[in-house]
Amino acid sequence: MSPMNRRELAKAVAVQADVDLKTVARVLDGFTDVVTGVTAKGEPISISGFVKFVKVDRPARMGRNPATGEQMMFKASKKVRVSAAKAFRDAVMTPSKAPRLVRGAFPILEDHVKKAGVASAPVKKAPVKKAPVKKAAVKKAGVASAAVQKAAVQKAAVQKAAVKKAAVKKAAVQKAAVKKAAVKKAAVKKAAVKKAPVKKAAVKKAAVKKAPAKKRVARRR
């Protein structure tokens, strides 16, 4: 029996986890990249109950040549060690302790692979056609707001014009009253000037008339 390859492993996981094959393939690629990259930096990765990945640095040391049995110096080296966890070993050695696989995971059944993730996939909702209505409502609200602002500006302009007009009328009335008062005052002064000479002339006339009367009386005596 040939070993399970990467593609077959992805199909088995898709059926077991009920996830679509494309998603499982991307996750498996990501898992491999992360494990390889982190282990290469010298950081061990331990998946509890499954396996441990470790990069081991072996210093130079004296050893025995297995072919000749002679002592020899071994150079410093690096080694990757993948150790199975005890729970994994126990489950593999005792099949009754191993997890139960769903039908189609192993042996792999293609129809189950195709159905994987379909039932649990989120239903895509049809695009809502009310979006333009909301947009129109927003536009309408903007137009209404603009109309309100315009009306407020027009009202302020009308009020300002009314205030200016009232001020002009008031100034005109005050100016007319001042002019009228000045005319009346001038007329009164003129009348007073005309009246004074008339009185003076009347006094002079009375004096002239009275003098001859006294002269006539003296002659009779």
FIZA-327434 format. One record per residue (C-alpha): x, y, z. Coordinates in nm, 4 decimals. Layout:
N
+----------+----------+----------+
|     east |    north |       up |
+----------+----------+----------+
|        X |        Y |        Z |
...
+----------+----------+----------+
END
This chain:
221
+----------+----------+----------+
|     east |    north |       up |
+----------+----------+----------+
|   0.0000 |   0.0000 |   0.0000 |
|   0.1382 |   0.3402 |  -0.1028 |
|   0.1534 |   0.6177 |   0.1610 |
|  -0.1144 |   0.8858 |   0.1665 |
|   0.0050 |   1.1918 |  -0.0214 |
|  -0.0687 |   1.5597 |   0.0401 |
|  -0.3760 |   1.5709 |  -0.1873 |
|  -0.5296 |   1.2623 |  -0.0325 |
|  -0.4633 |   1.3948 |   0.3165 |
|  -0.6456 |   1.7193 |   0.2276 |
|  -0.9462 |   1.5230 |   0.0983 |
|  -0.9605 |   1.3074 |   0.4121 |
|  -0.9427 |   1.6134 |   0.6386 |
|  -1.2120 |   1.7893 |   0.4325 |
|  -1.4538 |   1.5002 |   0.4798 |
|  -1.3642 |   1.4496 |   0.8462 |
|  -1.3975 |   1.8192 |   0.9385 |
|  -1.6821 |   1.8893 |   0.6910 |
|  -1.4902 |   2.1755 |   0.5281 |
|  -1.4539 |   2.2386 |   0.1553 |
|  -1.1416 |   2.0957 |  -0.0062 |
|  -0.9980 |   2.4313 |  -0.1213 |
|  -1.0028 |   2.5684 |   0.2319 |
|  -0.8395 |   2.2541 |   0.3724 |
|  -0.5677 |   2.2670 |   0.1052 |
|  -0.4863 |   2.6308 |   0.1956 |
|  -0.4798 |   2.5488 |   0.5669 |
|  -0.2555 |   2.2485 |   0.5090 |
|  -0.0145 |   2.4612 |   0.3054 |
|  -0.0123 |   2.7228 |   0.5795 |
|   0.0463 |   2.4575 |   0.8449 |
|   0.3444 |   2.3162 |   0.6568 |
|   0.4958 |   2.6612 |   0.5982 |
|   0.4611 |   2.7670 |   0.9610 |
|   0.6014 |   2.4429 |   1.1057 |
|   0.8974 |   2.4491 |   0.8669 |
|   0.9738 |   2.8183 |   0.9163 |
|   0.9518 |   2.8154 |   1.2946 |
|   1.1559 |   2.4944 |   1.3307 |
|   1.4225 |   2.6335 |   1.0961 |
|   1.4697 |   2.9267 |   1.3367 |
|   1.5509 |   2.6801 |   1.6158 |
|   1.2141 |   2.7079 |   1.7945 |
|   1.0569 |   2.3696 |   1.8777 |
|   0.6894 |   2.3078 |   1.7989 |
|   0.4909 |   2.0689 |   2.0127 |
|   0.1353 |   1.9654 |   1.9249 |
|  -0.0040 |   1.8103 |   2.2393 |
|  -0.1056 |   1.4471 |   2.1947 |
|   0.0338 |   1.4331 |   1.8411 |
|   0.3942 |   1.5210 |   1.7517 |
|   0.6925 |   1.7409 |   1.8331 |
|   0.9262 |   1.9104 |   1.5844 |
|   1.2754 |   2.0024 |   1.7084 |
|   1.5949 |   2.1289 |   1.5463 |
|   1.8954 |   1.9732 |   1.7256 |
|   2.2498 |   2.1163 |   1.7147 |
|   2.5077 |   1.8388 |   1.7724 |
|   2.8573 |   1.9590 |   1.8735 |
|   3.1804 |   1.7963 |   1.7555 |
|   3.2581 |   1.4762 |   1.9449 |
|   3.4710 |   1.1632 |   1.9557 |
|   3.3037 |   0.8466 |   1.8377 |
|   3.3692 |   0.4993 |   1.7001 |
|   3.3652 |   0.4170 |   1.3330 |
|   3.0945 |   0.1503 |   1.2959 |
|   3.2770 |  -0.0132 |   1.0047 |
|   3.6248 |  -0.0443 |   1.1569 |
|   3.5575 |   0.0147 |   1.5243 |
|   3.8316 |   0.2784 |   1.5410 |
|   3.8008 |   0.6016 |   1.7375 |
|   3.7383 |   0.9070 |   1.5235 |
|   3.6282 |   1.2720 |   1.5521 |
|   3.2768 |   1.3556 |   1.4334 |
|   3.2170 |   1.7121 |   1.3155 |
|   2.9492 |   1.9385 |   1.4569 |
|   2.6166 |   1.8853 |   1.2838 |
|   2.2494 |   1.9783 |   1.2870 |
|   1.9600 |   1.7391 |   1.2906 |
|   1.5810 |   1.7563 |   1.2736 |
|   1.3998 |   1.5378 |   1.5195 |
|   1.0291 |   1.4575 |   1.4901 |
|   0.9051 |   1.2793 |   1.7990 |
|   0.5599 |   1.1240 |   1.8288 |
|   0.3709 |   1.2059 |   2.1465 |
|   0.2777 |   0.9244 |   2.3841 |
|  -0.0958 |   0.9611 |   2.3178 |
|  -0.0292 |   0.9328 |   1.9444 |
|   0.1868 |   0.6235 |   1.9909 |
|  -0.0706 |   0.4601 |   2.2173 |
|  -0.3542 |   0.5298 |   1.9708 |
|  -0.1511 |   0.3947 |   1.6791 |
|  -0.0462 |   0.0842 |   1.8695 |
|  -0.3988 |   0.0265 |   2.0045 |
|  -0.6518 |   0.0969 |   1.7247 |
|  -0.9436 |   0.0947 |   1.9683 |
|  -0.8042 |   0.4175 |   2.1180 |
|  -0.7723 |   0.5897 |   1.7793 |
|  -1.0307 |   0.8545 |   1.6751 |
|  -1.3263 |   0.7349 |   1.4684 |
|  -1.3307 |   0.8547 |   1.1101 |
|  -1.6519 |   0.9540 |   0.9339 |
|  -1.7643 |   0.7725 |   0.6242 |
|  -1.5708 |   0.8889 |   0.3172 |
|  -1.2660 |   1.0155 |   0.5075 |
|  -1.0824 |   0.6867 |   0.4767 |
|  -1.1081 |   0.5146 |   0.2450 |
|  -1.1661 |   0.8407 |   0.0554 |
|  -1.4949 |   0.8694 |  -0.1316 |
|  -1.5027 |   1.1403 |  -0.3969 |
|  -1.8755 |   1.2145 |  -0.3623 |
|  -1.8241 |   1.2808 |   0.0096 |
|  -1.5315 |   1.5066 |  -0.0727 |
|  -1.7540 |   1.7110 |  -0.3055 |
|  -2.0245 |   1.7441 |  -0.0381 |
|  -1.7779 |   1.8468 |   0.2317 |
|  -1.8468 |   2.1962 |   0.3626 |
|  -2.1595 |   2.2442 |   0.1512 |
|  -2.4097 |   2.2047 |   0.4362 |
|  -2.2139 |   2.4267 |   0.6767 |
|  -2.1268 |   2.6914 |   0.4167 |
|  -2.2961 |   3.0264 |   0.4809 |
|  -2.5840 |   3.0997 |   0.2456 |
|  -2.5044 |   3.3936 |   0.0242 |
|  -2.7839 |   3.6457 |   0.0366 |
|  -2.9021 |   3.8106 |  -0.2811 |
|  -2.7881 |   4.1710 |  -0.3177 |
|  -3.0340 |   4.4050 |  -0.1557 |
|  -3.1957 |   4.6369 |  -0.4074 |
|  -3.2921 |   4.8871 |  -0.1416 |
|  -2.9467 |   5.0398 |  -0.1453 |
|  -3.0380 |   5.2889 |  -0.4212 |
|  -3.3449 |   5.3849 |  -0.2186 |
|  -3.1268 |   5.4610 |   0.0803 |
|  -2.8969 |   5.6596 |  -0.1433 |
|  -3.1942 |   5.8504 |  -0.2828 |
|  -3.3158 |   5.9134 |   0.0697 |
|  -2.9750 |   6.0489 |   0.1624 |
|  -2.9779 |   6.2728 |  -0.1447 |
|  -3.3327 |   6.3862 |  -0.0607 |
|  -3.2258 |   6.4655 |   0.2922 |
|  -2.9335 |   6.6630 |   0.1534 |
|  -3.1646 |   6.8576 |  -0.0823 |
|  -3.4077 |   6.9247 |   0.2024 |
|  -3.1241 |   7.0443 |   0.4221 |
|  -2.9994 |   7.2697 |   0.1421 |
|  -3.3533 |   7.4071 |   0.0928 |
|  -3.3856 |   7.4786 |   0.4638 |
|  -3.0509 |   7.6579 |   0.4674 |
|  -3.1477 |   7.8571 |   0.1581 |
|  -3.4808 |   7.9551 |   0.3153 |
|  -3.3017 |   8.0613 |   0.6331 |
|  -3.0594 |   8.2753 |   0.4299 |
|  -3.3455 |   8.4336 |   0.2358 |
|  -3.5371 |   8.5022 |   0.5577 |
|  -3.2301 |   8.6620 |   0.7155 |
|  -3.1825 |   8.8756 |   0.4037 |
|  -3.5486 |   8.9877 |   0.4139 |
|  -3.5246 |   9.0724 |   0.7826 |
|  -3.2010 |   9.2648 |   0.7242 |
|  -3.3607 |   9.4561 |   0.4353 |
|  -3.6647 |   9.5369 |   0.6507 |
|  -3.4421 |   9.6650 |   0.9302 |
|  -3.2476 |   9.8831 |   0.6861 |
|  -3.5722 |  10.0147 |   0.5327 |
|  -3.7151 |  10.0969 |   0.8753 |
|  -3.3942 |  10.2771 |   0.9707 |
|  -3.4052 |  10.4816 |   0.6482 |
|  -3.7708 |  10.5747 |   0.7049 |
|  -3.7001 |  10.6737 |   1.0648 |
|  -3.4044 |  10.8867 |   0.9576 |
|  -3.6189 |  11.0538 |   0.6883 |
|  -3.8969 |  11.1285 |   0.9389 |
|  -3.6506 |  11.2726 |   1.1878 |
|  -3.4894 |  11.4836 |   0.9164 |
|  -3.8299 |  11.6131 |   0.7995 |
|  -3.9256 |  11.6992 |   1.1592 |
|  -3.6006 |  11.8901 |   1.2043 |
|  -3.6566 |  12.0798 |   0.8806 |
|  -4.0193 |  12.1603 |   0.9763 |
|  -3.9124 |  12.2847 |   1.3193 |
|  -3.6433 |  12.5025 |   1.1602 |
|  -3.8971 |  12.6502 |   0.9137 |
|  -4.1439 |  12.7269 |   1.1948 |
|  -3.8743 |  12.8923 |   1.4026 |
|  -3.7633 |  13.1045 |   1.1068 |
|  -4.1246 |  13.2112 |   1.0408 |
|  -4.1730 |  13.3135 |   1.4030 |
|  -3.8548 |  13.5200 |   1.3983 |
|  -3.9620 |  13.6917 |   1.0740 |
|  -4.3040 |  13.7754 |   1.2127 |
|  -4.1479 |  13.9286 |   1.5228 |
|  -3.9180 |  14.1408 |   1.3121 |
|  -4.2046 |  14.2724 |   1.0965 |
|  -4.4277 |  14.3530 |   1.3977 |
|  -4.1729 |  14.5689 |   1.5843 |
|  -4.1427 |  14.8495 |   1.3214 |
|  -4.5225 |  14.8845 |   1.2945 |
|  -4.5534 |  14.9646 |   1.6634 |
|  -4.2722 |  15.2236 |   1.6439 |
|  -4.4377 |  15.3992 |   1.3489 |
|  -4.7688 |  15.4196 |   1.5328 |
|  -4.6021 |  15.5864 |   1.8326 |
|  -4.4328 |  15.8450 |   1.6122 |
|  -4.7631 |  15.9266 |   1.4349 |
|  -4.9435 |  15.9778 |   1.7619 |
|  -4.6735 |  16.2174 |   1.8800 |
|  -4.6950 |  16.4221 |   1.5604 |
|  -5.0720 |  16.4540 |   1.5779 |
|  -5.0707 |  16.5631 |   1.9429 |
|  -4.8297 |  16.8578 |   1.9036 |
|  -5.0442 |  17.0898 |   1.6777 |
|  -5.3403 |  17.0525 |   1.9086 |
|  -5.1461 |  17.2190 |   2.1931 |
|  -5.0407 |  17.5089 |   1.9649 |
|  -5.3978 |  17.5948 |   1.8643 |
|  -5.5070 |  17.6294 |   2.2273 |
|  -5.2369 |  17.8864 |   2.2961 |
|  -5.3407 |  18.1114 |   2.0110 |
|  -5.7001 |  18.1391 |   2.1324 |
|  -5.5941 |  18.2781 |   2.4619 |
+----------+----------+----------+
END
